[in-house]
Amino acid sequence: MELSFYIADFQSGDLIDTLPLESVRLSSSLQPGQFQADLDLRKTGRSMGEARDLLDLLRAGRATLVPIREGVSTGPGNPPTSLALGEWWIASATGSHRSPIARLAGPEFAGYAKHVMLWDDFVSQSADPVVTMRQMLWDLYTTEQTVTVDLQSWISHTGARVAVDARKYTTDHWSAISDLQDADGGPFEWMIRAGLVQSGWIPERVTRRLEVGQPVLSLNRPDITLEVSAPDAPPASLVDASWGWDETASANWVFGLGAGRGDDRVGPVQSTRSRVTGEPVKSRTVTDPDAMTTAQIRRVTRSSLARLSPDERVRTASMPASRYTPRTGEAYSWRADESWTRAAESGTVRCVGWSWSSQSPDVYELDLVR
């Protein structure tokens, strides 16, 4: 996968320059993902002083990394275009005195929300979770700064209602939004999707757009079927796919405890899932010291139970980079031949994350859930 690595202004998204990065590792997910790369300053064509100026441009978190596939064909007769794989915040750089190589790293653009505390109080007994999420992000990107992000209007209500008790300076924006995501009857997923403003196929600026899925962020791809071939047969669209379960990490019962102590403590609240015949009981306790109400701790226990279910494990599939461009949220048809460890199966899988390394440029990994 041939990529050009651009740096962009964190506030405006304007593309500034390209970097000759090496040993690049990218991952994208709803968590969010991370990047890591080496920058050999000798290969930038700059003097020592100019190279230090480049690193100074990255200081204070002022720049982002935008990997772009340039000149991509979209079909016979169509003009070439460029595609952004995403946007990652350049949050850290390390180096040594004698080496010209600096190591850059940081989270996906949305991960910036983990590093800023709430600026305002969000308190309500009956709030729309998606509308509240947008208001939190609006505060994040407009208080004391102006960051270009299309948050859309989200004026229409989702129909869900949730109690909110998020006080300013007590929690970060990401954690506050996570508490909103398990609302009764209205769970949702969100991410900031990167796009490009181009002149022809020459990229000029990265765009950021809030996308929300209710309950899940999903884009159906009926034109693509992910296939895993039988042993000793030629590979299909996937090179291989892993699977697994781990009963030691699962639970049938989750007991949740919130804020307080002794008789004044919120909870316990329990969430359960059914057991197959003969299955032993497995239980866990989760605590959330910020949960002030029973409704809040109930959301925590439901979310924890889903994560502790062995049937919800993420499977990893190896995809040739020449086939498609990975995109978090896409849902594919799935077909796998029988193998020594699994019977043949088919259905639908959703990409909840992907990763790529320049050490293995021809393959990237998809993280899939059923």
C-alpha positions as CSV (number, residue, x, y, z in Angstrom):
1,M,0.0,0.0,0.0
2,E,1.7,3.2,-1.2
3,L,1.1,6.1,1.1
4,S,2.1,9.7,1.3
5,F,2.3,11.0,4.8
6,Y,1.2,14.6,5.2
7,I,1.2,16.8,8.3
8,A,-1.8,19.0,8.8
9,D,-2.5,22.0,11.0
10,F,-4.5,20.7,14.0
11,Q,-6.8,23.7,14.1
12,S,-7.6,24.2,10.4
13,G,-6.8,20.9,8.8
14,D,-4.7,22.6,6.1
15,L,-2.0,20.2,4.8
16,I,1.5,21.7,5.5
17,D,4.1,19.3,4.1
18,T,4.9,15.6,3.6
19,L,7.2,13.6,5.8
20,P,9.5,10.7,4.8
21,L,8.3,8.4,7.5
22,E,9.6,4.9,8.1
23,S,8.5,1.9,10.3
24,V,5.0,3.2,10.3
25,R,2.3,1.5,12.3
26,L,-1.3,2.7,11.9
27,S,-4.4,1.5,13.6
28,S,-8.0,2.8,13.5
29,S,-10.9,1.8,15.7
30,L,-13.8,3.1,17.9
31,Q,-11.4,3.1,20.9
32,P,-9.6,5.1,19.1
33,G,-6.5,3.8,17.3
34,Q,-2.9,4.8,17.5
35,F,0.1,5.5,15.2
36,Q,3.8,5.2,15.6
37,A,6.5,6.1,13.0
38,D,10.2,7.0,12.7
39,L,11.3,10.2,11.0
40,D,14.9,10.3,9.8
41,L,15.6,14.0,9.7
42,R,18.5,13.5,7.3
43,K,16.0,12.4,4.6
44,T,13.8,15.6,4.8
45,G,16.3,17.6,2.7
46,R,16.8,20.1,5.6
47,S,19.8,21.3,7.5
48,M,20.1,20.6,11.2
49,G,18.5,23.9,12.1
50,E,15.7,23.5,9.6
51,A,15.0,19.9,10.8
52,R,14.7,21.2,14.4
53,D,12.3,23.9,13.1
54,L,10.2,21.0,11.6
55,L,10.1,19.3,15.0
56,D,9.2,22.6,16.7
57,L,6.2,22.8,14.3
58,L,5.0,19.5,15.8
59,R,5.5,20.6,19.4
60,A,2.5,21.5,21.6
61,G,0.3,19.1,19.6
62,R,-0.1,21.6,16.8
63,A,0.0,19.1,13.9
64,T,-1.7,15.9,12.8
65,L,-0.6,13.0,10.5
66,V,-2.8,12.3,7.5
67,P,-1.7,9.1,5.5
68,I,-3.1,9.5,1.9
69,R,-3.3,7.1,-1.1
70,E,-2.7,9.5,-4.0
71,G,-3.9,9.0,-7.6
72,V,-6.3,6.2,-6.9
73,S,-8.3,5.0,-9.8
74,T,-12.1,4.7,-9.3
75,G,-12.8,2.9,-12.5
76,P,-12.3,3.1,-16.3
77,G,-12.7,6.7,-17.6
78,N,-12.9,8.2,-14.2
79,P,-10.3,10.8,-13.1
80,P,-7.9,9.7,-10.4
81,T,-8.6,10.8,-6.8
82,S,-6.8,10.6,-3.4
83,L,-8.1,8.9,-0.3
84,A,-7.3,9.7,3.3
85,L,-6.9,6.6,5.5
86,G,-7.7,8.8,8.6
87,E,-6.1,11.4,10.8
88,W,-3.9,10.9,13.9
89,W,-2.8,13.6,16.4
90,I,1.0,13.9,16.6
91,A,1.1,14.0,20.4
92,S,4.6,12.9,21.2
93,A,8.1,12.8,19.8
94,T,11.3,11.2,21.2
95,G,14.9,11.2,20.1
96,S,18.5,11.0,21.3
97,H,21.4,13.3,21.0
98,R,23.5,11.4,18.5
99,S,20.7,9.9,16.4
100,P,18.9,11.9,13.6
101,I,15.8,9.7,14.0
102,A,12.8,11.0,15.9
103,R,9.9,8.7,16.8
104,L,6.5,10.2,16.5
105,A,3.3,8.8,18.0
106,G,-0.2,9.7,19.0
107,P,-3.9,8.7,18.9
108,E,-6.5,9.1,16.2
109,F,-8.0,12.6,16.0
110,A,-11.1,11.7,18.1
111,G,-8.7,10.5,20.9
112,Y,-7.9,14.2,21.6
113,A,-11.2,14.1,23.6
114,K,-9.5,12.0,26.2
115,H,-7.1,14.9,27.0
116,V,-9.5,17.8,27.8
117,M,-11.7,18.0,30.8
118,L,-15.3,19.1,30.5
119,W,-15.6,22.9,30.3
120,D,-19.3,22.9,31.4
121,D,-21.8,21.1,33.6
122,F,-24.1,18.6,31.8
123,V,-26.8,17.7,34.3
124,S,-30.3,16.4,33.4
125,Q,-32.7,13.7,34.5
126,S,-33.9,13.3,30.9
127,A,-31.4,14.2,28.1
128,D,-31.0,13.0,24.5
129,P,-27.7,11.2,24.5
130,V,-26.7,12.0,20.9
131,V,-27.6,15.7,21.2
132,T,-25.7,15.9,24.5
133,M,-22.7,14.2,22.9
134,R,-22.6,16.8,20.1
135,Q,-22.8,19.6,22.7
136,M,-19.9,18.1,24.5
137,L,-17.8,17.9,21.3
138,W,-18.8,21.5,20.4
139,D,-17.4,22.7,23.8
140,L,-14.3,20.6,23.2
141,Y,-13.5,22.2,19.8
142,T,-14.7,25.8,20.4
143,T,-13.7,26.6,24.0
144,E,-10.4,28.6,24.0
145,Q,-9.7,27.5,20.4
146,T,-11.3,27.1,17.0
147,V,-10.9,23.6,15.5
148,T,-12.5,22.9,12.1
149,V,-14.8,19.9,12.6
150,D,-18.2,19.3,11.0
151,L,-20.4,18.3,13.9
152,Q,-23.6,18.5,12.0
153,S,-26.8,19.8,13.6
154,W,-28.3,16.7,15.2
155,I,-31.3,18.8,16.0
156,S,-33.7,15.9,15.7
157,H,-34.0,13.8,18.8
158,T,-33.2,10.1,18.9
159,G,-36.1,9.2,21.2
160,A,-33.8,7.9,23.9
161,R,-33.5,9.5,27.3
162,V,-30.8,9.2,29.8
163,A,-29.9,10.8,33.2
164,V,-26.7,12.8,32.9
165,D,-24.6,14.0,35.8
166,A,-21.3,15.2,34.3
167,R,-19.7,18.1,36.1
168,K,-17.1,20.4,34.7
169,Y,-13.5,19.7,35.5
170,T,-14.3,16.3,37.0
171,T,-14.0,14.1,33.9
172,D,-12.7,14.3,30.3
173,H,-14.9,14.6,27.3
174,W,-14.3,11.0,26.1
175,S,-15.3,9.5,29.4
176,A,-18.4,11.6,29.7
177,I,-19.5,10.6,26.2
178,S,-18.8,6.9,27.0
179,D,-21.3,7.2,29.8
180,L,-23.9,8.4,27.4
181,Q,-23.4,5.5,24.9
182,D,-25.4,2.8,26.8
183,A,-28.6,4.7,27.1
184,D,-31.8,2.6,27.5
185,G,-33.2,2.1,24.0
186,G,-30.7,4.4,22.4
187,P,-27.1,3.2,22.4
188,F,-24.9,4.7,19.7
189,E,-21.3,4.7,18.3
190,W,-19.4,7.7,17.0
191,M,-16.2,8.6,15.2
192,I,-14.6,11.6,13.4
193,R,-14.2,10.6,9.8
194,A,-11.5,12.1,7.7
195,G,-11.9,13.3,4.1
196,L,-10.1,15.5,1.7
197,V,-10.4,18.8,-0.1
198,Q,-8.5,18.3,-3.4
199,S,-7.4,20.2,-6.5
200,G,-7.7,17.4,-9.1
201,W,-6.3,14.6,-7.1
202,I,-3.8,16.8,-5.2
203,P,-4.9,17.0,-1.6
204,E,-5.0,20.4,0.0
205,R,-6.9,20.1,3.3
206,V,-8.2,17.3,5.5
207,T,-11.8,17.5,6.6
208,R,-13.3,16.1,9.8
209,R,-16.9,15.0,10.0
210,L,-18.8,13.5,13.0
211,E,-20.5,10.2,12.1
212,V,-23.0,8.6,14.5
213,G,-24.5,5.1,14.4
214,Q,-27.6,4.2,16.2
215,P,-27.0,1.7,17.7
216,V,-23.9,0.9,15.6
217,L,-21.9,2.8,13.1
218,S,-22.3,0.7,10.0
219,L,-22.0,1.1,6.2
220,N,-23.2,-2.0,4.3
221,R,-20.9,-3.2,1.5
222,P,-22.9,-5.7,-0.5
223,D,-20.3,-5.4,-3.3
224,I,-17.7,-7.1,-1.1
225,T,-17.7,-10.6,0.3
226,L,-14.9,-11.6,2.7
227,E,-13.9,-15.2,2.0
228,V,-11.5,-17.5,3.7
229,S,-10.6,-20.5,1.6
230,A,-10.2,-24.1,2.7
231,P,-6.8,-25.5,3.8
232,D,-4.4,-26.1,0.9
233,A,-6.7,-24.2,-1.5
234,P,-5.7,-20.9,-3.2
235,P,-6.4,-17.9,-1.0
236,A,-9.7,-16.1,-1.5
237,S,-10.2,-12.4,-0.7
238,L,-8.6,-12.9,2.8
239,V,-5.2,-14.4,3.4
240,D,-6.4,-15.9,6.8
241,A,-8.7,-15.2,9.7
242,S,-8.3,-15.9,13.4
243,W,-11.0,-16.8,15.9
244,G,-11.1,-17.6,19.6
245,W,-13.0,-17.7,22.8
246,D,-11.9,-17.2,26.4
247,E,-14.3,-18.4,29.1
248,T,-12.0,-17.2,31.8
249,A,-12.7,-13.6,30.6
250,S,-16.4,-14.1,30.3
251,A,-19.3,-13.6,32.8
252,N,-22.9,-14.7,33.2
253,W,-23.5,-12.3,36.0
254,V,-22.1,-8.8,36.4
255,F,-22.7,-6.9,39.6
256,G,-22.3,-3.1,39.5
257,L,-21.5,-0.7,42.4
258,G,-21.5,3.1,42.2
259,A,-20.5,6.0,44.4
260,G,-20.7,6.1,48.1
261,R,-19.8,3.7,51.0
262,G,-21.7,1.2,53.1
263,D,-25.4,1.5,53.1
264,D,-25.2,4.7,51.2
265,R,-23.5,3.1,48.2
266,V,-25.3,3.2,44.9
267,G,-26.2,-0.4,43.8
268,P,-25.6,-3.2,43.6
269,V,-27.2,-3.6,40.2
270,Q,-27.0,-6.8,38.3
271,S,-27.0,-7.8,34.6
272,T,-27.2,-11.3,33.4
273,R,-27.0,-13.4,30.2
274,S,-28.4,-16.9,29.8
275,R,-26.2,-20.1,30.1
276,V,-26.2,-23.2,28.0
277,T,-26.9,-26.5,29.7
278,G,-24.1,-27.5,31.9
279,E,-22.2,-24.2,31.7
280,P,-20.7,-23.2,35.0
281,V,-21.6,-19.8,36.5
282,K,-19.0,-17.0,36.0
283,S,-19.6,-13.7,37.7
284,R,-17.8,-10.4,38.0
285,T,-18.1,-7.1,39.9
286,V,-17.5,-3.7,38.3
287,T,-17.3,-0.4,40.1
288,D,-17.8,3.2,38.9
289,P,-17.2,5.7,41.6
290,D,-18.7,8.4,39.4
291,A,-22.1,6.7,39.1
292,M,-24.4,8.7,41.2
293,T,-27.7,7.0,40.3
294,T,-28.9,3.4,39.7
295,A,-29.6,4.2,36.1
296,Q,-25.9,5.2,35.6
297,I,-24.5,2.0,37.2
298,R,-27.0,-0.1,35.2
299,R,-25.6,1.2,32.0
300,V,-22.1,0.3,33.3
301,T,-23.1,-3.3,34.1
302,R,-24.8,-3.8,30.7
303,S,-21.8,-2.5,28.8
304,S,-19.5,-4.6,30.9
305,L,-21.5,-7.8,30.4
306,A,-21.4,-7.3,26.6
307,R,-17.6,-7.0,26.7
308,L,-17.3,-10.1,28.9
309,S,-19.3,-12.3,26.5
310,P,-17.0,-14.8,24.7
311,D,-19.4,-14.7,21.7
312,E,-18.6,-11.1,21.1
313,R,-14.9,-11.6,20.7
314,V,-13.2,-9.6,17.8
315,R,-11.7,-11.8,15.1
316,T,-8.8,-10.7,13.0
317,A,-8.5,-11.2,9.3
318,S,-5.5,-10.5,7.0
319,M,-6.5,-8.6,3.9
320,P,-4.3,-8.0,0.8
321,A,-3.7,-4.2,0.6
322,S,-4.3,-4.2,-3.1
323,R,-8.0,-5.2,-2.7
324,Y,-9.8,-2.5,-0.7
325,T,-9.1,0.5,1.5
326,P,-10.1,-0.3,5.1
327,R,-12.8,1.7,6.7
328,T,-14.1,1.4,10.3
329,G,-17.8,0.6,10.4
330,E,-18.2,-1.2,7.1
331,A,-20.3,-4.4,7.1
332,Y,-19.4,-7.2,4.8
333,S,-20.8,-10.5,3.7
334,W,-18.7,-13.3,5.3
335,R,-18.0,-16.8,4.0
336,A,-15.5,-19.2,5.4
337,D,-14.8,-22.8,4.3
338,E,-14.5,-25.6,6.8
339,S,-11.0,-26.0,8.4
340,W,-9.4,-28.2,11.0
341,T,-10.7,-26.0,13.8
342,R,-14.0,-24.5,12.5
343,A,-17.0,-25.7,10.5
344,A,-18.0,-23.7,7.4
345,E,-19.9,-20.6,8.2
346,S,-21.4,-17.5,6.6
347,G,-23.2,-14.3,7.7
348,T,-22.3,-10.7,8.1
349,V,-19.3,-9.1,9.9
350,R,-18.5,-5.5,10.7
351,C,-15.1,-3.9,10.8
352,V,-14.6,-2.2,14.2
353,G,-10.9,-1.4,13.5
354,W,-7.9,-2.0,11.3
355,S,-4.2,-1.8,11.4
356,W,-1.3,-1.5,8.9
357,S,2.5,-1.6,9.2
358,S,5.0,-0.5,6.6
359,Q,7.0,-3.5,7.6
360,S,4.2,-5.6,5.9
361,P,3.1,-3.2,3.2
362,D,1.0,-5.6,1.2
363,V,-1.3,-6.7,4.0
364,Y,-3.4,-5.0,6.6
365,E,-5.4,-6.5,9.5
366,L,-9.2,-6.1,9.9
367,D,-10.8,-6.4,13.3
368,L,-14.2,-8.0,12.7
369,V,-17.3,-8.7,14.9
370,R,-20.3,-10.7,13.8
